[in-house]
């Protein structure tokens, strides 16, 4: 009995033909598993890139062009108010009511960006317009308390900052 037991210890558990097949199967499982997870990771990254492209296209096509036009019109209007102040001839016919009509639409578009700093900058630009309109830079005699060119320069700088911030929101994040 002891000799039979020792004899079984010397025998291989698998035939030599099955050892090769087992090696091939283990290699195939490792290869397919690594390939699956690599493809899954790549697919996830591609979906994220396409999602970012879609969002950027949406912003570019539907919001940015309108907002840029509005910001340019706002700066033009501030510039008109500035020239009226410098000339000393004030008229109230510059604001034909369409400005406030469009303002609500464009403020709603800005909310799409989800950036409070961008909205605050836009509000600062609007406040410069209101400040020019109220003529608070003039004293009781109609003389300048300070140079309104500073306000005009601030408006132009704010318009540029707003546009840069909007471009940064639309750039594809990698």
MARBARO-992567 format. One line per field, with one value per residue (C-alpha): residue in three letters; x, y, z; residue number from 1. Coordinates in nm, 2 decimals, m for minus. Example, Ala and Ser with C-alpha at 12.3 -4.5 7.8 and 13.67 -1.06 7.14 Angstrom:
BEGIN
residuo <- [ALA / SER]
u <- [1.23 / 1.37]
v <- [m0.45 / m0.11]
w <- [0.78 / 0.71]
num <- [1 / 2]
end
This chain:
BEGIN
residuo <- [UNK / UNK / UNK / UNK / UNK / UNK / UNK / UNK / UNK / UNK / UNK / UNK / UNK / UNK / UNK / UNK / UNK / UNK / UNK / UNK / UNK / UNK / UNK / UNK / UNK / UNK / UNK / UNK / UNK / UNK / UNK / UNK / UNK / UNK / UNK / UNK / UNK / UNK / UNK / UNK / UNK / UNK / UNK / UNK / UNK / UNK / UNK / UNK / UNK / UNK / UNK / UNK / UNK / UNK / UNK / UNK / UNK / UNK / UNK / UNK / UNK / UNK / UNK / UNK / UNK / UNK / UNK / UNK / UNK / UNK / UNK / UNK / UNK / UNK / UNK / UNK / UNK / UNK / UNK / UNK / UNK / UNK / UNK / UNK / UNK / UNK / UNK / UNK / UNK / UNK / UNK / UNK / UNK / UNK / UNK / UNK / UNK / UNK / UNK / UNK / UNK / UNK / UNK / UNK / UNK / UNK / UNK / UNK / UNK / UNK / UNK / UNK / UNK / UNK / UNK / UNK / UNK / UNK / UNK / UNK / UNK / UNK / UNK / UNK / UNK / UNK / UNK / UNK / UNK / UNK / UNK / UNK / UNK / UNK / UNK / UNK / UNK / UNK / UNK / UNK / UNK / UNK / UNK / UNK / UNK / UNK / UNK / UNK / UNK / UNK / UNK / UNK / UNK / UNK / UNK / UNK / UNK / UNK / UNK / UNK / UNK / UNK / UNK / UNK / UNK / UNK / UNK / UNK / UNK / UNK / UNK / UNK / UNK / UNK]
u <- [0.00 / 0.28 / 0.44 / 0.11 / 0.08 / 0.44 / 0.38 / 0.08 / 0.29 / 0.53 / 0.25 / 0.15 / m0.20 / m0.25 / m0.14 / 0.14 / m0.11 / m0.35 / m0.07 / m0.03 / m0.41 / m0.43 / m0.15 / m0.33 / m0.66 / m0.50 / m0.32 / m0.65 / m0.84 / m0.57 / m0.56 / m0.93 / m0.97 / m0.70 / m0.84 / m1.20 / m1.09 / m0.87 / m1.16 / m1.40 / m1.17 / m1.11 / m1.49 / m1.56 / m1.29 / m1.43 / m1.78 / m1.66 / m1.48 / m1.78 / m2.00 / m1.76 / m1.76 / m2.14 / m2.16 / m1.90 / m2.09 / m2.42 / m2.26 / m2.08 / m2.38 / m2.67 / m2.53 / m2.19 / m2.26 / m2.57 / m2.40 / m2.10 / m2.33 / m2.51 / m2.19 / m2.06 / m2.39 / m2.37 / m2.02 / m2.13 / m2.42 / m2.18 / m1.96 / m2.25 / m2.33 / m1.97 / m1.96 / m2.28 / m2.12 / m1.80 / m2.00 / m2.24 / m2.55 / m2.77 / m3.06 / m3.28 / m3.36 / m3.07 / m3.25 / m3.54 / m3.67 / m3.52 / m3.22 / m3.42 / m3.62 / m3.30 / m3.13 / m3.35 / m3.28 / m2.91 / m2.89 / m3.07 / m2.82 / m2.54 / m2.69 / m2.62 / m2.25 / m2.30 / m2.03 / m2.12 / m1.81 / m1.91 / m2.26 / m2.11 / m1.88 / m2.18 / m2.37 / m2.07 / m2.09 / m2.46 / m2.39 / m2.14 / m2.42 / m2.66 / m2.39 / m2.34 / m2.71 / m2.76 / m2.48 / m2.35 / m2.00 / m2.13 / m2.15 / m2.43 / m2.29 / m2.26 / m1.88 / m1.70 / m1.62 / m1.37 / m1.28 / m1.56 / m1.30 / m1.20 / m1.55 / m1.54 / m1.20 / m1.35 / m1.64 / m1.41 / m1.19 / m1.50 / m1.63 / m1.30 / m1.29 / m1.64 / m1.56 / m1.24 / m1.43 / m1.70 / m1.43 / m1.27 / m1.60 / m1.64 / m1.29 / m1.28 / m1.15 / m0.92]
v <- [0.00 / 0.23 / 0.17 / 0.25 / 0.58 / 0.68 / 0.59 / 0.82 / 1.11 / 1.08 / 1.10 / 1.43 / 1.57 / 1.66 / 1.51 / 1.70 / 1.78 / 1.96 / 2.18 / 2.35 / 2.40 / 2.53 / 2.78 / 2.90 / 2.94 / 3.14 / 3.36 / 3.42 / 3.51 / 3.76 / 3.90 / 3.94 / 4.09 / 4.35 / 4.43 / 4.46 / 4.71 / 4.90 / 4.94 / 5.03 / 5.30 / 5.44 / 5.44 / 5.63 / 5.89 / 5.92 / 5.97 / 6.25 / 6.42 / 6.41 / 6.54 / 6.83 / 6.90 / 6.90 / 7.14 / 7.37 / 7.37 / 7.45 / 7.74 / 7.86 / 7.83 / 7.95 / 8.17 / 8.31 / 8.49 / 8.66 / 8.75 / 8.89 / 9.11 / 9.23 / 9.31 / 9.50 / 9.70 / 9.77 / 9.91 / 10.11 / 10.25 / 10.34 / 10.51 / 10.71 / 10.82 / 10.91 / 11.13 / 11.30 / 11.37 / 11.51 / 11.73 / 11.84 / 11.76 / 11.50 / 11.34 / 11.06 / 10.91 / 10.68 / 10.41 / 10.30 / 10.03 / 9.74 / 9.73 / 9.61 / 9.38 / 9.20 / 9.23 / 8.96 / 8.72 / 8.77 / 8.74 / 8.41 / 8.30 / 8.39 / 8.16 / 7.87 / 7.91 / 7.86 / 8.11 / 8.36 / 8.57 / 8.60 / 8.72 / 8.97 / 9.11 / 9.15 / 9.33 / 9.56 / 9.64 / 9.72 / 9.93 / 10.14 / 10.21 / 10.31 / 10.53 / 10.71 / 10.74 / 10.89 / 11.14 / 11.10 / 11.20 / 11.56 / 11.81 / 12.05 / 12.30 / 12.04 / 12.00 / 11.67 / 11.54 / 11.32 / 11.21 / 10.98 / 10.83 / 10.61 / 10.46 / 10.41 / 10.23 / 10.01 / 9.92 / 9.82 / 9.61 / 9.44 / 9.36 / 9.19 / 9.00 / 8.87 / 8.75 / 8.58 / 8.41 / 8.29 / 8.15 / 7.97 / 7.81 / 7.68 / 7.54 / 7.16 / 7.04 / 6.75]
w <- [0.00 / 0.08 / m0.26 / m0.44 / m0.26 / m0.35 / m0.71 / m0.73 / m0.59 / m0.88 / m1.14 / m1.29 / m1.21 / m1.58 / m1.89 / m2.07 / m2.35 / m2.11 / m1.96 / m2.30 / m2.34 / m1.98 / m2.05 / m2.37 / m2.18 / m1.90 / m2.15 / m2.34 / m2.02 / m1.92 / m2.28 / m2.31 / m1.96 / m2.02 / m2.37 / m2.22 / m1.95 / m2.19 / m2.44 / m2.16 / m2.03 / m2.38 / m2.45 / m2.13 / m2.22 / m2.58 / m2.44 / m2.21 / m2.49 / m2.72 / m2.43 / m2.38 / m2.76 / m2.77 / m2.48 / m2.64 / m2.97 / m2.79 / m2.61 / m2.92 / m3.15 / m2.93 / m2.66 / m2.72 / m3.05 / m2.90 / m2.58 / m2.76 / m2.98 / m2.67 / m2.48 / m2.78 / m2.80 / m2.43 / m2.47 / m2.77 / m2.57 / m2.28 / m2.53 / m2.66 / m2.31 / m2.26 / m2.57 / m2.46 / m2.13 / m2.29 / m2.53 / m2.26 / m2.46 / m2.29 / m2.46 / m2.33 / m2.67 / m2.68 / m2.48 / m2.69 / m2.45 / m2.65 / m2.42 / m2.11 / m2.33 / m2.44 / m2.10 / m1.94 / m2.22 / m2.20 / m1.83 / m1.85 / m2.11 / m1.87 / m1.61 / m1.84 / m1.77 / m1.40 / m1.31 / m1.05 / m1.12 / m1.48 / m1.38 / m1.13 / m1.40 / m1.63 / m1.36 / m1.31 / m1.68 / m1.65 / m1.34 / m1.53 / m1.79 / m1.51 / m1.36 / m1.69 / m1.73 / m1.39 / m1.45 / m1.09 / m1.22 / m1.26 / m0.97 / m0.92 / m1.17 / m1.44 / m1.41 / m1.39 / m1.05 / m1.22 / m1.57 / m1.71 / m1.94 / m1.64 / m1.65 / m2.02 / m1.98 / m1.70 / m1.92 / m2.21 / m1.98 / m1.82 / m2.16 / m2.25 / m1.92 / m1.98 / m2.33 / m2.21 / m1.93 / m2.17 / m2.40 / m2.11 / m2.03 / m2.38 / m2.42 / m2.41 / m2.08 / m2.11]
num <- [1 / 2 / 3 / 4 / 5 / 6 / 7 / 8 / 9 / 10 / 11 / 12 / 13 / 14 / 15 / 16 / 17 / 18 / 19 / 20 / 21 / 22 / 23 / 24 / 25 / 26 / 27 / 28 / 29 / 30 / 31 / 32 / 33 / 34 / 35 / 36 / 37 / 38 / 39 / 40 / 41 / 42 / 43 / 44 / 45 / 46 / 47 / 48 / 49 / 50 / 51 / 52 / 53 / 54 / 55 / 56 / 57 / 58 / 59 / 60 / 61 / 62 / 63 / 64 / 65 / 66 / 67 / 68 / 69 / 70 / 71 / 72 / 73 / 74 / 75 / 76 / 77 / 78 / 79 / 80 / 81 / 82 / 83 / 84 / 85 / 86 / 87 / 88 / 89 / 90 / 91 / 92 / 93 / 94 / 95 / 96 / 97 / 98 / 99 / 100 / 101 / 102 / 103 / 104 / 105 / 106 / 107 / 108 / 109 / 110 / 111 / 112 / 113 / 114 / 115 / 116 / 117 / 118 / 119 / 120 / 121 / 122 / 123 / 124 / 125 / 126 / 127 / 128 / 129 / 130 / 131 / 132 / 133 / 134 / 135 / 136 / 137 / 138 / 139 / 140 / 141 / 142 / 143 / 144 / 145 / 146 / 147 / 148 / 149 / 150 / 151 / 152 / 153 / 154 / 155 / 156 / 157 / 158 / 159 / 160 / 161 / 162 / 163 / 164 / 165 / 166 / 167 / 168 / 169 / 170 / 171 / 172 / 173 / 174]
end
